[in-house]
Structures are given as structure tokens and as C-alpha cells.
């Protein structure tokens, strides 16, 4: 019983800690909450949570050849991921946020795109595997005495922690959304786009420096 409670707790905390760092996906979720509404941002967070869960599952399976490949190709992967961020940052910087304040409904295919971009943004950073390995070690998540039901419950808890984090973030950001006008939305778009591009340029330079 205690082991089940512990794996519930540890899985939930791993899900939160994976999602909590305010990296590109966090910036994207905040931007979408402010400009497109909470529902679009939640779909983005769900996409990120699915990507995190896949990486957690791969880590739990002990697929060493995956981590070996990522270690060998980490600089190339960093350059590719940085390129994707730069392209999106330019798009976001040039976008017009005036339509974001309109109460019109959002088509389901747009929510699917939100989900897809959240997934791809997170999945394009496979270096998170090493962060997950550290969290697994910290919480002793891969205990040799655990059986299949423990792991199933653990991965469900990881998903719950990640989803819970995005639900909380979007809730609080959505609360202040009504206080923004078109000009402030435009400013937020450009600030977040600039931060994303800065992160991407740093990663790009670091990756290219190591390759060359």
C-alpha cells in the first residue's frame, strides 16, 4: 500500500517537475492563453504532456541505445530544435494579436494544431531524457521491486502531474487575460517571441560551435 502511494506521489511530482521549467513550451502556453484563450493553451499543454510521457516511457524501458544516440547526436539535435524555434519566433513576432481578443469560437482543427505544436516543440528537445533520468534517480522511480501495476500507475501519475501543471498555469494566466488590450497583446507577443528567438540563437550557436 505504501509503495502504491509513493509511486503515485513520485510520478505526480516527476510530471510537475518536467513541465515546470519556463522554457519555450511554457512561453508558448502563456502566449496562447493570453491571445487565443485557455482552451487553446490547454491543448498545447496536452501535446507537451504526451511528448513528456513518451520520453518517460522510453527512459523507463531502459532503452540505452536511444540515450546513446542522443548523446552522440546532441549537438545536431540542438541545432535542429533551435532552427524550429527561430522560425516560430519570427512568425510570432510578425503575428497580429488583434483577433485574439474576439470572442469567436475556435475550430477543432485549430485545437489539433495547438496540440501538435505543443507536442513537436517538446519532442524536438530529446535532451530532456537526461533530466528525466535524474528525476527517476531522485525519486527512486525504477525500483527493482516494482511490478507492472506499479509502473502503469506511475506513468498515469506522471501524466496527471504534467496535465495538472498546465491546467494550473493556464487558469492563473487566463484570470489576468481580460486586463490586456490589443497594444499589450502585441507587446507580449513580441517579448515572448524575442525570448524564444534568444533561447534558440544561444542553442544554435552552442550546437554549431561544438559541431565545427
C-alpha positions in Angstrom: 0.0 0.0 0.0 2.8 2.4 0.9 4.6 1.6 -2.3 1.5 2.4 -4.3 1.1 5.7 -2.5 4.7 6.6 -3.0 4.7 5.8 -6.7 1.5 8.0 -7.0 3.3 10.8 -5.3 6.7 10.4 -7.1 5.0 10.0 -10.5 2.9 13.2 -10.0 6.0 15.2 -8.8 8.0 14.0 -11.8 5.2 15.1 -14.2 5.2 18.5 -12.5 9.0 19.0 -12.5 9.3 18.0 -16.2 6.7 20.6 -17.1 7.5 23.4 -14.7 10.8 24.9 -16.2 9.8 28.0 -18.1 11.3 27.1 -21.4 9.9 27.6 -24.9 6.9 25.4 -24.3 6.0 27.3 -21.2 6.3 30.6 -23.0 4.1 29.2 -25.8 1.4 28.1 -23.4 1.3 31.5 -21.7 1.2 33.3 -25.1 -1.7 31.2 -26.3 -3.6 31.6 -23.0 -3.4 35.4 -23.4 -4.0 35.6 -27.2 -6.2 32.5 -28.1 -7.8 31.7 -24.8 -7.3 29.0 -22.1 -8.7 26.1 -24.2 -6.1 26.5 -27.0 -3.4 26.7 -24.3 -4.6 23.6 -22.6 -4.4 21.7 -25.9 -0.9 22.9 -26.3 0.0 21.7 -22.8 -1.6 18.3 -23.5 0.6 17.9 -26.6 3.6 18.7 -24.4 2.5 16.3 -21.7 2.1 13.5 -24.3 5.7 14.1 -25.5 7.0 14.1 -22.0 5.1 10.9 -21.2 6.7 9.2 -24.3 10.1 10.2 -23.2 9.4 9.0 -19.6 8.2 5.6 -21.0 11.3 5.3 -23.2 13.5 6.0 -20.2 11.6 3.5 -18.0 12.1 0.8 -20.6 15.8 1.3 -20.3 16.4 1.8 -24.0 20.1 2.6 -23.7 20.6 2.8 -27.4 18.3 5.8 -27.5 20.3 7.7 -24.9 23.5 6.7 -26.7 22.2 8.0 -30.0 21.0 11.3 -28.4 24.4 11.7 -26.6 26.2 11.2 -29.9 23.9 13.5 -31.9 23.0 16.0 -29.2 24.6 19.0 -31.0 22.9 18.2 -34.3 19.6 17.8 -32.5 20.1 21.1 -30.6 20.8 22.9 -33.9 17.6 21.4 -35.5 15.4 22.2 -32.4 16.9 25.8 -32.3 16.1 26.3 -36.0 12.4 25.3 -35.4 12.2 27.8 -32.5 13.7 30.6 -34.6 11.2 30.1 -37.4 8.3 30.1 -34.9 9.7 33.1 -33.1 9.8 35.1 -36.3 6.2 34.0 -37.1 5.1 35.0 -33.6 6.9 38.4 -33.7 5.1 39.2 -37.0 1.7 38.0 -36.0 -1.2 40.3 -35.4 -2.8 39.7 -31.9 -5.9 41.9 -32.5 -8.0 38.9 -33.5 -7.1 37.2 -30.2 -9.5 39.5 -28.2 -12.5 38.5 -30.3 -14.9 36.0 -28.5 -15.4 33.9 -31.7 -15.2 30.2 -31.3 -12.1 28.3 -32.4 -12.4 25.4 -34.9 -11.5 21.9 -33.7 -8.8 21.7 -36.4 -7.1 24.7 -34.8 -7.1 22.9 -31.4 -5.5 20.0 -33.2 -2.7 22.3 -34.5 -2.3 23.7 -31.0 -1.9 20.1 -29.7 0.5 19.3 -32.5 2.8 22.3 -32.0 2.9 21.6 -28.2 3.9 18.0 -28.9 6.5 18.9 -31.6 8.1 21.7 -29.6 8.6 19.4 -26.6 9.5 16.3 -28.7 12.2 18.3 -30.6 14.2 18.6 -27.3 15.2 14.9 -26.7 17.8 16.1 -24.2 15.0 16.1 -21.7 15.7 12.4 -21.4 18.7 13.2 -19.2 16.5 15.4 -16.9 14.1 12.5 -16.6 16.8 10.1 -15.7 17.9 12.4 -12.9 14.3 12.7 -11.7 13.9 8.9 -11.8 17.0 8.6 -9.6 15.9 11.3 -7.2 12.5 9.7 -6.6 13.7 6.1 -7.0 11.0 5.6 -9.6 12.5 2.5 -11.1 12.7 0.4 -8.0 13.6 -3.2 -8.8 10.7 -4.5 -6.5 8.0 -2.7 -8.6 5.8 -4.7 -10.8 3.8 -3.9 -13.9 0.8 -2.4 -12.0 3.2 0.0 -10.2 4.6 1.2 -13.4 1.2 1.7 -15.0 0.1 3.7 -12.0 3.4 5.6 -12.1 3.0 6.7 -15.7 -0.6 7.7 -15.1 0.6 9.8 -12.2 3.3 11.4 -14.4 0.6 12.3 -17.0 -1.6 13.7 -14.2 1.2 15.8 -12.8 2.1 17.3 -16.2 -1.5 18.0 -17.1 -2.2 19.4 -13.7 0.6 21.9 -14.1 -0.7 23.2 -17.4 -4.2 23.4 -16.0 -2.9 25.5 -13.1 -0.8 27.8 -15.3 -3.5 28.4 -17.8 -6.0 29.1 -15.1 -4.0 31.8 -13.4 -2.8 33.4 -16.7 -6.4 33.4 -18.0 -7.5 35.3 -14.9 -5.5 38.3 -16.0 -6.2 38.0 -19.7 -9.2 40.3 -19.5 -6.9 43.2 -18.4 -5.0 43.2 -21.6 -5.8 45.3 -24.7 -4.6 45.0 -28.3 -1.5 47.0 -27.7 -0.5 45.0 -24.6 -1.2 41.7 -26.5 1.1 43.0 -29.3 3.8 43.8 -26.8 3.5 40.4 -25.1 3.7 38.7 -28.5 6.9 40.5 -29.3 8.5 40.0 -25.9 7.8 36.2 -25.8 8.9 35.9 -29.5 12.1 37.7 -28.7 12.8 35.5 -25.7 12.1 32.4 -27.8 14.5 33.6 -30.5 17.2 34.5 -27.9 17.0 31.0 -26.4 17.1 29.5 -29.9 20.1 31.6 -31.0 22.0 30.6 -27.9 21.3 26.9 -28.5 22.1 27.3 -32.2 25.5 28.9 -31.6 26.3 26.4 -28.9 25.4 23.5 -31.1 27.3 24.8 -34.2 30.3 25.6 -32.0 30.5 22.0 -30.9 29.9 20.6 -34.4 32.5 22.8 -36.0 
